[in-house]
Amino acid sequence: MVDKAEADSDKVVQDVEVPNSLGLHARPAMQLVDLANRFTAEIEISKAGQRVDAKSIMQVMTLAATQGTKLTLTARGDDAAQAVSALAGLIAEGFGEE
């Protein structure tokens, strides 16, 4: 579920909520990291003040995002809008699990 999005010249921010019942466990975390690494933009995911690099599986796993967790996607760079859109879509679809 996508809550809001905002953008300036090269920074895009979008809030999302983890919909799948198992949350952001290892397989969907890897899907997210693989997708993030397709873009040149710097991408961060944050939860309650904790910020991690979306291109690092170890960092993404530290989020321990369960179902209903609100995450903020932030990207900076030439393809920031495309990156945030793709990641938000993957999350909104429940990582193909449900």
CORNORHU-V805563 format. One record per backbone hydrogen bond with DSSP energy under -1.0 kcal/mol. CO is the residue of the C=O (numbers start at 1). NH is the residue of the N-H. E is the energy in kcal/mol with one decimal. If there is no record, write none. Layout:
BEGIN
co=CO nh=NH e=E
co=CO nh=NH e=E
END
This chain:
BEGIN
co=1 nh=17 e=-1.4
co=4 nh=15 e=-1.9
co=6 nh=13 e=-3.0
co=10 nh=77 e=-2.3
co=11 nh=8 e=-2.6
co=12 nh=75 e=-2.6
co=13 nh=6 e=-2.8
co=14 nh=73 e=-3.3
co=15 nh=3 e=-2.0
co=16 nh=71 e=-2.7
co=18 nh=68 e=-3.7
co=20 nh=23 e=-1.5
co=23 nh=25 e=-1.5
co=25 nh=29 e=-2.3
co=26 nh=30 e=-2.2
co=27 nh=31 e=-2.0
co=28 nh=32 e=-2.5
co=29 nh=33 e=-2.4
co=30 nh=34 e=-2.9
co=31 nh=35 e=-2.4
co=32 nh=36 e=-2.7
co=33 nh=37 e=-2.2
co=35 nh=38 e=-1.6
co=36 nh=39 e=-1.6
co=42 nh=76 e=-2.2
co=43 nh=54 e=-2.5
co=44 nh=74 e=-2.6
co=45 nh=52 e=-2.5
co=46 nh=72 e=-2.3
co=47 nh=50 e=-2.5
co=50 nh=47 e=-2.2
co=52 nh=45 e=-2.3
co=53 nh=56 e=-1.8
co=56 nh=60 e=-2.5
co=57 nh=61 e=-2.3
co=60 nh=63 e=-1.6
co=61 nh=64 e=-1.3
co=65 nh=24 e=-3.6
co=66 nh=69 e=-2.2
co=69 nh=18 e=-2.4
co=71 nh=16 e=-2.9
co=72 nh=46 e=-2.2
co=73 nh=14 e=-2.5
co=74 nh=44 e=-3.2
co=75 nh=12 e=-2.7
co=76 nh=42 e=-2.6
co=77 nh=80 e=-1.6
co=79 nh=83 e=-2.4
co=80 nh=84 e=-2.6
co=81 nh=85 e=-2.2
co=82 nh=86 e=-2.4
co=83 nh=87 e=-2.6
co=84 nh=88 e=-2.7
co=85 nh=89 e=-2.0
co=86 nh=90 e=-2.1
co=87 nh=91 e=-2.3
co=88 nh=92 e=-2.8
co=89 nh=93 e=-1.8
co=90 nh=95 e=-2.2
co=91 nh=94 e=-2.1
co=93 nh=96 e=-1.1
co=94 nh=97 e=-1.8
END
